[in-house]
Amino acid sequence: MPVVVDTGAEVSILPLSILQTVLRHQSLPSETREVHSLDGALVSIKGPLPLRIQICNVTLEHSFYFIESGHVSLMGMTLYQPRRS
């Protein structure tokens, strides 16, 4: 799955459609927060949801928020402060 790494982003975001495919049997958080997109618009996101991911053979747990509309997967600067497992 292609992911944009954005060192200026404060959160990591996945489209809801990806989470529904990967985590079919897990309930998703309903907590909502608003963040500013690159163009300054307010965007509503839900989460966070801790997920175990693997990057370059390193496995870590990272918190992701999800967005109901959209198709871009974004890893923000919080990725650079991982808790290794």
PyMOL Python script that loads the backbone (N, CA, C, O; Angstrom):
from pymol import cmd

cmd.read_pdbstr("""\
ATOM      1  N   MET A   1       0.838  -1.169   0.000  1.00  0.00           N
ATOM      2  CA  MET A   1       0.000   0.000   0.000  1.00  0.00           C
ATOM      3  C   MET A   1       0.890   1.242   0.000  1.00  0.00           C
ATOM      4  O   MET A   1       1.712   1.395   0.903  1.00  0.00           O
ATOM      5  N   PRO A   2       0.753   2.126  -0.979  1.00  0.00           N
ATOM      6  CA  PRO A   2       1.546   3.351  -1.008  1.00  0.00           C
ATOM      7  C   PRO A   2       1.124   4.306   0.104  1.00  0.00           C
ATOM      8  O   PRO A   2      -0.062   4.476   0.384  1.00  0.00           O
ATOM      9  N   VAL A   3       2.117   4.920   0.725  1.00  0.00           N
ATOM     10  CA  VAL A   3       1.876   5.853   1.821  1.00  0.00           C
ATOM     11  C   VAL A   3       2.757   7.076   1.615  1.00  0.00           C
ATOM     12  O   VAL A   3       3.934   6.947   1.278  1.00  0.00           O
ATOM     13  N   VAL A   4       2.193   8.255   1.816  1.00  0.00           N
ATOM     14  CA  VAL A   4       2.948   9.500   1.744  1.00  0.00           C
ATOM     15  C   VAL A   4       3.522   9.770   3.128  1.00  0.00           C
ATOM     16  O   VAL A   4       2.780   9.780   4.110  1.00  0.00           O
ATOM     17  N   VAL A   5       4.831   9.989   3.221  1.00  0.00           N
ATOM     18  CA  VAL A   5       5.470  10.377   4.479  1.00  0.00           C
ATOM     19  C   VAL A   5       5.594  11.891   4.454  1.00  0.00           C
ATOM     20  O   VAL A   5       6.264  12.457   3.589  1.00  0.00           O
ATOM     21  N   ASP A   6       4.941  12.542   5.414  1.00  0.00           N
ATOM     22  CA  ASP A   6       4.911  14.006   5.462  1.00  0.00           C
ATOM     23  C   ASP A   6       5.478  14.464   6.795  1.00  0.00           C
ATOM     24  O   ASP A   6       4.798  14.390   7.819  1.00  0.00           O
ATOM     25  N   THR A   7       6.709  14.933   6.792  1.00  0.00           N
ATOM     26  CA  THR A   7       7.357  15.344   8.036  1.00  0.00           C
ATOM     27  C   THR A   7       6.730  16.598   8.625  1.00  0.00           C
ATOM     28  O   THR A   7       7.024  16.950   9.767  1.00  0.00           O
ATOM     29  N   GLY A   8       5.874  17.279   7.875  1.00  0.00           N
ATOM     30  CA  GLY A   8       5.179  18.453   8.391  1.00  0.00           C
ATOM     31  C   GLY A   8       3.823  18.122   8.991  1.00  0.00           C
ATOM     32  O   GLY A   8       3.211  18.976   9.634  1.00  0.00           O
ATOM     33  N   ALA A   9       3.344  16.910   8.796  1.00  0.00           N
ATOM     34  CA  ALA A   9       2.038  16.511   9.331  1.00  0.00           C
ATOM     35  C   ALA A   9       2.185  16.065  10.782  1.00  0.00           C
ATOM     36  O   ALA A   9       3.149  15.390  11.143  1.00  0.00           O
ATOM     37  N   GLU A  10       1.218  16.452  11.604  1.00  0.00           N
ATOM     38  CA  GLU A  10       1.262  16.100  13.018  1.00  0.00           C
ATOM     39  C   GLU A  10       0.556  14.794  13.341  1.00  0.00           C
ATOM     40  O   GLU A  10       0.703  14.270  14.445  1.00  0.00           O
ATOM     41  N   VAL A  11      -0.208  14.263  12.396  1.00  0.00           N
ATOM     42  CA  VAL A  11      -0.919  13.004  12.610  1.00  0.00           C
ATOM     43  C   VAL A  11      -0.732  12.101  11.398  1.00  0.00           C
ATOM     44  O   VAL A  11      -0.376  12.556  10.311  1.00  0.00           O
ATOM     45  N   SER A  12      -0.979  10.815  11.608  1.00  0.00           N
ATOM     46  CA  SER A  12      -0.961   9.847  10.511  1.00  0.00           C
ATOM     47  C   SER A  12      -2.406   9.455  10.232  1.00  0.00           C
ATOM     48  O   SER A  12      -3.174   9.192  11.157  1.00  0.00           O
ATOM     49  N   ILE A  13      -2.770   9.419   8.960  1.00  0.00           N
ATOM     50  CA  ILE A  13      -4.170   9.217   8.573  1.00  0.00           C
ATOM     51  C   ILE A  13      -4.278   8.128   7.522  1.00  0.00           C
ATOM     52  O   ILE A  13      -3.481   8.064   6.586  1.00  0.00           O
ATOM     53  N   LEU A  14      -5.274   7.275   7.691  1.00  0.00           N
ATOM     54  CA  LEU A  14      -5.608   6.255   6.699  1.00  0.00           C
ATOM     55  C   LEU A  14      -7.062   6.431   6.276  1.00  0.00           C
ATOM     56  O   LEU A  14      -7.893   6.840   7.086  1.00  0.00           O
ATOM     57  N   PRO A  15      -7.378   6.128   5.028  1.00  0.00           N
ATOM     58  CA  PRO A  15      -8.778   6.157   4.603  1.00  0.00           C
ATOM     59  C   PRO A  15      -9.577   5.066   5.319  1.00  0.00           C
ATOM     60  O   PRO A  15      -9.067   3.969   5.546  1.00  0.00           O
ATOM     61  N   LEU A  16     -10.810   5.364   5.668  1.00  0.00           N
ATOM     62  CA  LEU A  16     -11.687   4.404   6.328  1.00  0.00           C
ATOM     63  C   LEU A  16     -11.809   3.126   5.499  1.00  0.00           C
ATOM     64  O   LEU A  16     -11.880   2.034   6.063  1.00  0.00           O
ATOM     65  N   SER A  17     -11.834   3.243   4.184  1.00  0.00           N
ATOM     66  CA  SER A  17     -11.992   2.069   3.316  1.00  0.00           C
ATOM     67  C   SER A  17     -10.868   1.051   3.526  1.00  0.00           C
ATOM     68  O   SER A  17     -11.113  -0.154   3.472  1.00  0.00           O
ATOM     69  N   ILE A  18      -9.653   1.515   3.761  1.00  0.00           N
ATOM     70  CA  ILE A  18      -8.533   0.599   4.003  1.00  0.00           C
ATOM     71  C   ILE A  18      -8.705  -0.101   5.338  1.00  0.00           C
ATOM     72  O   ILE A  18      -8.512  -1.313   5.434  1.00  0.00           O
ATOM     73  N   LEU A  19      -9.068   0.652   6.371  1.00  0.00           N
ATOM     74  CA  LEU A  19      -9.251   0.044   7.687  1.00  0.00           C
ATOM     75  C   LEU A  19     -10.384  -0.974   7.667  1.00  0.00           C
ATOM     76  O   LEU A  19     -10.278  -2.029   8.293  1.00  0.00           O
ATOM     77  N   GLN A  20     -11.464  -0.672   6.958  1.00  0.00           N
ATOM     78  CA  GLN A  20     -12.585  -1.616   6.886  1.00  0.00           C
ATOM     79  C   GLN A  20     -12.186  -2.902   6.174  1.00  0.00           C
ATOM     80  O   GLN A  20     -12.717  -3.969   6.483  1.00  0.00           O
ATOM     81  N   THR A  21     -11.271  -2.816   5.240  1.00  0.00           N
ATOM     82  CA  THR A  21     -10.790  -4.005   4.535  1.00  0.00           C
ATOM     83  C   THR A  21      -9.837  -4.814   5.402  1.00  0.00           C
ATOM     84  O   THR A  21      -9.951  -6.038   5.480  1.00  0.00           O
ATOM     85  N   VAL A  22      -8.900  -4.137   6.053  1.00  0.00           N
ATOM     86  CA  VAL A  22      -7.869  -4.815   6.836  1.00  0.00           C
ATOM     87  C   VAL A  22      -8.393  -5.276   8.192  1.00  0.00           C
ATOM     88  O   VAL A  22      -8.026  -6.351   8.666  1.00  0.00           O
ATOM     89  N   LEU A  23      -9.237  -4.481   8.811  1.00  0.00           N
ATOM     90  CA  LEU A  23      -9.732  -4.770  10.164  1.00  0.00           C
ATOM     91  C   LEU A  23     -11.231  -5.028  10.151  1.00  0.00           C
ATOM     92  O   LEU A  23     -11.986  -4.366  10.863  1.00  0.00           O
ATOM     93  N   ARG A  24     -11.651  -5.965   9.364  1.00  0.00           N
ATOM     94  CA  ARG A  24     -13.082  -6.233   9.170  1.00  0.00           C
ATOM     95  C   ARG A  24     -13.842  -6.504  10.454  1.00  0.00           C
ATOM     96  O   ARG A  24     -14.999  -6.104  10.582  1.00  0.00           O
ATOM     97  N   HIS A  25     -13.213  -7.177  11.407  1.00  0.00           N
ATOM     98  CA  HIS A  25     -13.930  -7.617  12.602  1.00  0.00           C
ATOM     99  C   HIS A  25     -13.601  -6.784  13.840  1.00  0.00           C
ATOM    100  O   HIS A  25     -13.999  -7.147  14.947  1.00  0.00           O
ATOM    101  N   GLN A  26     -12.900  -5.700  13.674  1.00  0.00           N
ATOM    102  CA  GLN A  26     -12.529  -4.855  14.812  1.00  0.00           C
ATOM    103  C   GLN A  26     -13.359  -3.583  14.778  1.00  0.00           C
ATOM    104  O   GLN A  26     -13.542  -2.978  13.721  1.00  0.00           O
ATOM    105  N   SER A  27     -13.862  -3.179  15.949  1.00  0.00           N
ATOM    106  CA  SER A  27     -14.600  -1.918  15.992  1.00  0.00           C
ATOM    107  C   SER A  27     -13.610  -0.756  15.960  1.00  0.00           C
ATOM    108  O   SER A  27     -12.517  -0.829  16.521  1.00  0.00           O
ATOM    109  N   LEU A  28     -14.016   0.294  15.300  1.00  0.00           N
ATOM    110  CA  LEU A  28     -13.151   1.467  15.139  1.00  0.00           C
ATOM    111  C   LEU A  28     -13.555   2.541  16.144  1.00  0.00           C
ATOM    112  O   LEU A  28     -14.727   2.635  16.507  1.00  0.00           O
ATOM    113  N   PRO A  29     -12.602   3.349  16.597  1.00  0.00           N
ATOM    114  CA  PRO A  29     -12.918   4.409  17.556  1.00  0.00           C
ATOM    115  C   PRO A  29     -13.914   5.411  16.978  1.00  0.00           C
ATOM    116  O   PRO A  29     -13.932   5.655  15.771  1.00  0.00           O
ATOM    117  N   SER A  30     -14.733   5.982  17.839  1.00  0.00           N
ATOM    118  CA  SER A  30     -15.705   6.968  17.378  1.00  0.00           C
ATOM    119  C   SER A  30     -15.307   8.390  17.772  1.00  0.00           C
ATOM    120  O   SER A  30     -15.964   9.350  17.369  1.00  0.00           O
ATOM    121  N   GLU A  31     -14.230   8.533  18.558  1.00  0.00           N
ATOM    122  CA  GLU A  31     -13.767   9.858  18.964  1.00  0.00           C
ATOM    123  C   GLU A  31     -13.347  10.651  17.731  1.00  0.00           C
ATOM    124  O   GLU A  31     -12.644  10.137  16.860  1.00  0.00           O
ATOM    125  N   THR A  32     -13.783  11.904  17.665  1.00  0.00           N
ATOM    126  CA  THR A  32     -13.525  12.751  16.498  1.00  0.00           C
ATOM    127  C   THR A  32     -12.695  13.963  16.898  1.00  0.00           C
ATOM    128  O   THR A  32     -12.847  14.500  17.995  1.00  0.00           O
ATOM    129  N   ARG A  33     -11.825  14.382  16.005  1.00  0.00           N
ATOM    130  CA  ARG A  33     -11.088  15.636  16.196  1.00  0.00           C
ATOM    131  C   ARG A  33     -10.950  16.313  14.847  1.00  0.00           C
ATOM    132  O   ARG A  33     -11.049  15.669  13.802  1.00  0.00           O
ATOM    133  N   GLU A  34     -10.721  17.605  14.878  1.00  0.00           N
ATOM    134  CA  GLU A  34     -10.564  18.349  13.636  1.00  0.00           C
ATOM    135  C   GLU A  34      -9.118  18.798  13.485  1.00  0.00           C
ATOM    136  O   GLU A  34      -8.481  19.235  14.444  1.00  0.00           O
ATOM    137  N   VAL A  35      -8.620  18.683  12.272  1.00  0.00           N
ATOM    138  CA  VAL A  35      -7.257  19.115  11.948  1.00  0.00           C
ATOM    139  C   VAL A  35      -7.316  19.965  10.686  1.00  0.00           C
ATOM    140  O   VAL A  35      -8.280  19.902   9.923  1.00  0.00           O
ATOM    141  N   HIS A  36      -6.281  20.752  10.481  1.00  0.00           N
ATOM    142  CA  HIS A  36      -6.187  21.568   9.266  1.00  0.00           C
ATOM    143  C   HIS A  36      -5.455  20.793   8.183  1.00  0.00           C
ATOM    144  O   HIS A  36      -4.406  20.199   8.429  1.00  0.00           O
ATOM    145  N   SER A  37      -6.012  20.806   7.001  1.00  0.00           N
ATOM    146  CA  SER A  37      -5.351  20.177   5.859  1.00  0.00           C
ATOM    147  C   SER A  37      -4.305  21.148   5.306  1.00  0.00           C
ATOM    148  O   SER A  37      -4.179  22.278   5.776  1.00  0.00           O
ATOM    149  N   LEU A  38      -3.573  20.695   4.318  1.00  0.00           N
ATOM    150  CA  LEU A  38      -2.516  21.503   3.716  1.00  0.00           C
ATOM    151  C   LEU A  38      -3.039  22.844   3.193  1.00  0.00           C
ATOM    152  O   LEU A  38      -2.339  23.854   3.255  1.00  0.00           O
ATOM    153  N   ASP A  39      -4.275  22.846   2.678  1.00  0.00           N
ATOM    154  CA  ASP A  39      -4.838  24.100   2.154  1.00  0.00           C
ATOM    155  C   ASP A  39      -5.547  24.929   3.217  1.00  0.00           C
ATOM    156  O   ASP A  39      -6.155  25.951   2.902  1.00  0.00           O
ATOM    157  N   GLY A  40      -5.473  24.491   4.496  1.00  0.00           N
ATOM    158  CA  GLY A  40      -6.044  25.259   5.595  1.00  0.00           C
ATOM    159  C   GLY A  40      -7.470  24.901   5.964  1.00  0.00           C
ATOM    160  O   GLY A  40      -8.000  25.415   6.949  1.00  0.00           O
ATOM    161  N   ALA A  41      -8.098  24.029   5.194  1.00  0.00           N
ATOM    162  CA  ALA A  41      -9.473  23.622   5.488  1.00  0.00           C
ATOM    163  C   ALA A  41      -9.508  22.722   6.725  1.00  0.00           C
ATOM    164  O   ALA A  41      -8.561  21.981   6.990  1.00  0.00           O
ATOM    165  N   LEU A  42     -10.607  22.793   7.478  1.00  0.00           N
ATOM    166  CA  LEU A  42     -10.779  21.896   8.620  1.00  0.00           C
ATOM    167  C   LEU A  42     -11.281  20.545   8.131  1.00  0.00           C
ATOM    168  O   LEU A  42     -12.218  20.468   7.336  1.00  0.00           O
ATOM    169  N   VAL A  43     -10.648  19.486   8.614  1.00  0.00           N
ATOM    170  CA  VAL A  43     -11.001  18.125   8.225  1.00  0.00           C
ATOM    171  C   VAL A  43     -11.297  17.347   9.503  1.00  0.00           C
ATOM    172  O   VAL A  43     -10.538  17.430  10.469  1.00  0.00           O
ATOM    173  N   SER A  44     -12.385  16.600   9.515  1.00  0.00           N
ATOM    174  CA  SER A  44     -12.766  15.789  10.666  1.00  0.00           C
ATOM    175  C   SER A  44     -12.169  14.392  10.524  1.00  0.00           C
ATOM    176  O   SER A  44     -12.364  13.717   9.513  1.00  0.00           O
ATOM    177  N   ILE A  45     -11.435  13.971  11.562  1.00  0.00           N
ATOM    178  CA  ILE A  45     -10.829  12.637  11.560  1.00  0.00           C
ATOM    179  C   ILE A  45     -11.251  11.901  12.830  1.00  0.00           C
ATOM    180  O   ILE A  45     -11.605  12.530  13.828  1.00  0.00           O
ATOM    181  N   LYS A  46     -11.213  10.589  12.791  1.00  0.00           N
ATOM    182  CA  LYS A  46     -11.571   9.767  13.948  1.00  0.00           C
ATOM    183  C   LYS A  46     -10.355   8.981  14.402  1.00  0.00           C
ATOM    184  O   LYS A  46      -9.464   8.672  13.612  1.00  0.00           O
ATOM    185  N   GLY A  47     -10.334   8.662  15.684  1.00  0.00           N
ATOM    186  CA  GLY A  47      -9.235   7.876  16.213  1.00  0.00           C
ATOM    187  C   GLY A  47      -8.704   8.492  17.482  1.00  0.00           C
ATOM    188  O   GLY A  47      -9.370   9.326  18.095  1.00  0.00           O
ATOM    189  N   PRO A  48      -7.535   8.100  17.877  1.00  0.00           N
ATOM    190  CA  PRO A  48      -6.548   7.280  17.179  1.00  0.00           C
ATOM    191  C   PRO A  48      -6.794   5.787  17.371  1.00  0.00           C
ATOM    192  O   PRO A  48      -7.507   5.354  18.276  1.00  0.00           O
ATOM    193  N   LEU A  49      -6.179   5.032  16.491  1.00  0.00           N
ATOM    194  CA  LEU A  49      -6.224   3.583  16.521  1.00  0.00           C
ATOM    195  C   LEU A  49      -4.793   3.067  16.415  1.00  0.00           C
ATOM    196  O   LEU A  49      -4.146   3.267  15.388  1.00  0.00           O
ATOM    197  N   PRO A  50      -4.282   2.400  17.469  1.00  0.00           N
ATOM    198  CA  PRO A  50      -2.914   1.877  17.383  1.00  0.00           C
ATOM    199  C   PRO A  50      -2.853   0.664  16.455  1.00  0.00           C
ATOM    200  O   PRO A  50      -3.633  -0.278  16.595  1.00  0.00           O
ATOM    201  N   LEU A  51      -1.925   0.703  15.516  1.00  0.00           N
ATOM    202  CA  LEU A  51      -1.744  -0.400  14.571  1.00  0.00           C
ATOM    203  C   LEU A  51      -0.292  -0.839  14.578  1.00  0.00           C
ATOM    204  O   LEU A  51       0.612  -0.019  14.739  1.00  0.00           O
ATOM    205  N   ARG A  52      -0.073  -2.118  14.405  1.00  0.00           N
ATOM    206  CA  ARG A  52       1.284  -2.649  14.285  1.00  0.00           C
ATOM    207  C   ARG A  52       1.652  -2.610  12.810  1.00  0.00           C
ATOM    208  O   ARG A  52       0.972  -3.200  11.970  1.00  0.00           O
ATOM    209  N   ILE A  53       2.750  -1.897  12.504  1.00  0.00           N
ATOM    210  CA  ILE A  53       3.187  -1.758  11.119  1.00  0.00           C
ATOM    211  C   ILE A  53       4.645  -2.190  11.000  1.00  0.00           C
ATOM    212  O   ILE A  53       5.373  -2.263  11.990  1.00  0.00           O
ATOM    213  N   GLN A  54       5.049  -2.474   9.768  1.00  0.00           N
ATOM    214  CA  GLN A  54       6.430  -2.852   9.520  1.00  0.00           C
ATOM    215  C   GLN A  54       6.986  -1.965   8.419  1.00  0.00           C
ATOM    216  O   GLN A  54       6.411  -1.854   7.336  1.00  0.00           O
ATOM    217  N   ILE A  55       8.135  -1.325   8.723  1.00  0.00           N
ATOM    218  CA  ILE A  55       8.816  -0.461   7.764  1.00  0.00           C
ATOM    219  C   ILE A  55      10.278  -0.872   7.736  1.00  0.00           C
ATOM    220  O   ILE A  55      10.955  -0.843   8.764  1.00  0.00           O
ATOM    221  N   CYS A  56      10.761  -1.252   6.574  1.00  0.00           N
ATOM    222  CA  CYS A  56      12.169  -1.659   6.407  1.00  0.00           C
ATOM    223  C   CYS A  56      12.568  -2.707   7.448  1.00  0.00           C
ATOM    224  O   CYS A  56      13.609  -2.580   8.093  1.00  0.00           O
ATOM    225  N   ASN A  57      11.754  -3.722   7.607  1.00  0.00           N
ATOM    226  CA  ASN A  57      11.986  -4.832   8.533  1.00  0.00           C
ATOM    227  C   ASN A  57      11.995  -4.431  10.002  1.00  0.00           C
ATOM    228  O   ASN A  57      12.471  -5.192  10.844  1.00  0.00           O
ATOM    229  N   VAL A  58      11.479  -3.252  10.322  1.00  0.00           N
ATOM    230  CA  VAL A  58      11.325  -2.822  11.708  1.00  0.00           C
ATOM    231  C   VAL A  58       9.830  -2.792  12.014  1.00  0.00           C
ATOM    232  O   VAL A  58       9.064  -2.112  11.332  1.00  0.00           O
ATOM    233  N   THR A  59       9.421  -3.529  13.038  1.00  0.00           N
ATOM    234  CA  THR A  59       8.024  -3.568  13.431  1.00  0.00           C
ATOM    235  C   THR A  59       7.811  -2.607  14.593  1.00  0.00           C
ATOM    236  O   THR A  59       8.561  -2.610  15.568  1.00  0.00           O
ATOM    237  N   LEU A  60       6.771  -1.785  14.468  1.00  0.00           N
ATOM    238  CA  LEU A  60       6.451  -0.854  15.541  1.00  0.00           C
ATOM    239  C   LEU A  60       4.955  -0.634  15.626  1.00  0.00           C
ATOM    240  O   LEU A  60       4.209  -0.932  14.692  1.00  0.00           O
ATOM    241  N   GLU A  61       4.530  -0.105  16.768  1.00  0.00           N
ATOM    242  CA  GLU A  61       3.133   0.247  16.942  1.00  0.00           C
ATOM    243  C   GLU A  61       3.019   1.754  16.753  1.00  0.00           C
ATOM    244  O   GLU A  61       3.782   2.527  17.332  1.00  0.00           O
ATOM    245  N   HIS A  62       2.056   2.155  15.936  1.00  0.00           N
ATOM    246  CA  HIS A  62       1.910   3.568  15.603  1.00  0.00           C
ATOM    247  C   HIS A  62       0.425   3.913  15.599  1.00  0.00           C
ATOM    248  O   HIS A  62      -0.393   3.120  15.133  1.00  0.00           O
ATOM    249  N   SER A  63       0.075   5.071  16.104  1.00  0.00           N
ATOM    250  CA  SER A  63      -1.324   5.497  16.156  1.00  0.00           C
ATOM    251  C   SER A  63      -1.727   6.177  14.854  1.00  0.00           C
ATOM    252  O   SER A  63      -1.054   7.088  14.370  1.00  0.00           O
ATOM    253  N   PHE A  64      -2.833   5.714  14.306  1.00  0.00           N
ATOM    254  CA  PHE A  64      -3.389   6.278  13.084  1.00  0.00           C
ATOM    255  C   PHE A  64      -4.781   6.826  13.356  1.00  0.00           C
ATOM    256  O   PHE A  64      -5.530   6.296  14.176  1.00  0.00           O
ATOM    257  N   TYR A  65      -5.101   7.882  12.659  1.00  0.00           N
ATOM    258  CA  TYR A  65      -6.465   8.397  12.617  1.00  0.00           C
ATOM    259  C   TYR A  65      -7.030   7.959  11.280  1.00  0.00           C
ATOM    260  O   TYR A  65      -6.281   7.580  10.379  1.00  0.00           O
ATOM    261  N   PHE A  66      -8.342   8.008  11.146  1.00  0.00           N
ATOM    262  CA  PHE A  66      -8.908   7.650   9.854  1.00  0.00           C
ATOM    263  C   PHE A  66      -9.914   8.694   9.412  1.00  0.00           C
ATOM    264  O   PHE A  66     -10.535   9.388  10.216  1.00  0.00           O
ATOM    265  N   ILE A  67     -10.046   8.771   8.113  1.00  0.00           N
ATOM    266  CA  ILE A  67     -10.923   9.759   7.493  1.00  0.00           C
ATOM    267  C   ILE A  67     -11.930   9.015   6.625  1.00  0.00           C
ATOM    268  O   ILE A  67     -11.583   8.079   5.905  1.00  0.00           O
ATOM    269  N   GLU A  68     -13.182   9.449   6.708  1.00  0.00           N
ATOM    270  CA  GLU A  68     -14.238   8.733   5.993  1.00  0.00           C
ATOM    271  C   GLU A  68     -14.197   8.966   4.493  1.00  0.00           C
ATOM    272  O   GLU A  68     -14.553   8.075   3.722  1.00  0.00           O
ATOM    273  N   SER A  69     -13.771  10.142   4.064  1.00  0.00           N
ATOM    274  CA  SER A  69     -13.647  10.386   2.629  1.00  0.00           C
ATOM    275  C   SER A  69     -12.172  10.600   2.309  1.00  0.00           C
ATOM    276  O   SER A  69     -11.398  11.028   3.165  1.00  0.00           O
ATOM    277  N   GLY A  70     -11.805  10.310   1.121  1.00  0.00           N
ATOM    278  CA  GLY A  70     -10.412  10.474   0.735  1.00  0.00           C
ATOM    279  C   GLY A  70      -9.762   9.142   0.420  1.00  0.00           C
ATOM    280  O   GLY A  70     -10.321   8.079   0.685  1.00  0.00           O
ATOM    281  N   HIS A  71      -8.578   9.220  -0.146  1.00  0.00           N
ATOM    282  CA  HIS A  71      -7.901   8.002  -0.566  1.00  0.00           C
ATOM    283  C   HIS A  71      -6.401   8.031  -0.279  1.00  0.00           C
ATOM    284  O   HIS A  71      -5.695   7.083  -0.624  1.00  0.00           O
ATOM    285  N   VAL A  72      -5.902   9.096   0.343  1.00  0.00           N
ATOM    286  CA  VAL A  72      -4.469   9.216   0.607  1.00  0.00           C
ATOM    287  C   VAL A  72      -4.131   8.667   1.987  1.00  0.00           C
ATOM    288  O   VAL A  72      -4.789   8.990   2.976  1.00  0.00           O
ATOM    289  N   SER A  73      -3.104   7.839   2.037  1.00  0.00           N
ATOM    290  CA  SER A  73      -2.566   7.353   3.311  1.00  0.00           C
ATOM    291  C   SER A  73      -1.373   8.233   3.650  1.00  0.00           C
ATOM    292  O   SER A  73      -0.472   8.417   2.832  1.00  0.00           O
ATOM    293  N   LEU A  74      -1.372   8.775   4.863  1.00  0.00           N
ATOM    294  CA  LEU A  74      -0.385   9.770   5.255  1.00  0.00           C
ATOM    295  C   LEU A  74       0.258   9.388   6.580  1.00  0.00           C
ATOM    296  O   LEU A  74      -0.441   9.111   7.555  1.00  0.00           O
ATOM    297  N   MET A  75       1.584   9.373   6.618  1.00  0.00           N
ATOM    298  CA  MET A  75       2.304   9.137   7.869  1.00  0.00           C
ATOM    299  C   MET A  75       2.959  10.447   8.264  1.00  0.00           C
ATOM    300  O   MET A  75       3.800  10.980   7.540  1.00  0.00           O
ATOM    301  N   GLY A  76       2.565  10.956   9.418  1.00  0.00           N
ATOM    302  CA  GLY A  76       3.062  12.237   9.892  1.00  0.00           C
ATOM    303  C   GLY A  76       4.303  12.106  10.748  1.00  0.00           C
ATOM    304  O   GLY A  76       4.877  11.024  10.873  1.00  0.00           O
ATOM    305  N   MET A  77       4.712  13.225  11.342  1.00  0.00           N
ATOM    306  CA  MET A  77       5.963  13.269  12.099  1.00  0.00           C
ATOM    307  C   MET A  77       5.941  12.398  13.346  1.00  0.00           C
ATOM    308  O   MET A  77       7.002  12.059  13.870  1.00  0.00           O
ATOM    309  N   THR A  78       4.767  12.027  13.832  1.00  0.00           N
ATOM    310  CA  THR A  78       4.720  11.153  15.007  1.00  0.00           C
ATOM    311  C   THR A  78       5.318   9.785  14.711  1.00  0.00           C
ATOM    312  O   THR A  78       5.663   9.049  15.635  1.00  0.00           O
ATOM    313  N   LEU A  79       5.444   9.439  13.451  1.00  0.00           N
ATOM    314  CA  LEU A  79       6.085   8.173  13.077  1.00  0.00           C
ATOM    315  C   LEU A  79       7.528   8.139  13.549  1.00  0.00           C
ATOM    316  O   LEU A  79       8.066   7.071  13.838  1.00  0.00           O
ATOM    317  N   TYR A  80       8.147   9.292  13.625  1.00  0.00           N
ATOM    318  CA  TYR A  80       9.563   9.357  13.986  1.00  0.00           C
ATOM    319  C   TYR A  80       9.799   9.259  15.489  1.00  0.00           C
ATOM    320  O   TYR A  80      10.937   9.369  15.945  1.00  0.00           O
ATOM    321  N   GLN A  81       8.733   9.053  16.263  1.00  0.00           N
ATOM    322  CA  GLN A  81       8.839   8.854  17.702  1.00  0.00           C
ATOM    323  C   GLN A  81       8.163   7.534  18.054  1.00  0.00           C
ATOM    324  O   GLN A  81       7.292   7.508  18.923  1.00  0.00           O
ATOM    325  N   PRO A  82       8.545   6.431  17.396  1.00  0.00           N
ATOM    326  CA  PRO A  82       7.834   5.158  17.571  1.00  0.00           C
ATOM    327  C   PRO A  82       8.172   4.464  18.887  1.00  0.00           C
ATOM    328  O   PRO A  82       9.223   4.681  19.490  1.00  0.00           O
ATOM    329  N   ARG A  83       7.234   3.625  19.300  1.00  0.00           N
ATOM    330  CA  ARG A  83       7.487   2.705  20.399  1.00  0.00           C
ATOM    331  C   ARG A  83       7.776   1.368  19.752  1.00  0.00           C
ATOM    332  O   ARG A  83       6.886   0.774  19.143  1.00  0.00           O
ATOM    333  N   ARG A  84       8.987   0.886  19.867  1.00  0.00           N
ATOM    334  CA  ARG A  84       9.361  -0.378  19.235  1.00  0.00           C
ATOM    335  C   ARG A  84       8.779  -1.541  20.008  1.00  0.00           C
ATOM    336  O   ARG A  84       8.640  -1.502  21.231  1.00  0.00           O
ATOM    337  N   SER A  85       8.439  -2.592  19.250  1.00  0.00           N
ATOM    338  CA  SER A  85       7.906  -3.804  19.896  1.00  0.00           C
ATOM    339  C   SER A  85       8.811  -4.974  19.668  1.00  0.00           C
ATOM    340  O   SER A  85       8.526  -6.076  20.136  1.00  0.00           O
TER     341      SER A  85
END
""", "prot")
cmd.dss("prot")
cmd.show_as("cartoon", "prot")
cmd.util.cbc("prot")
cmd.orient("prot")
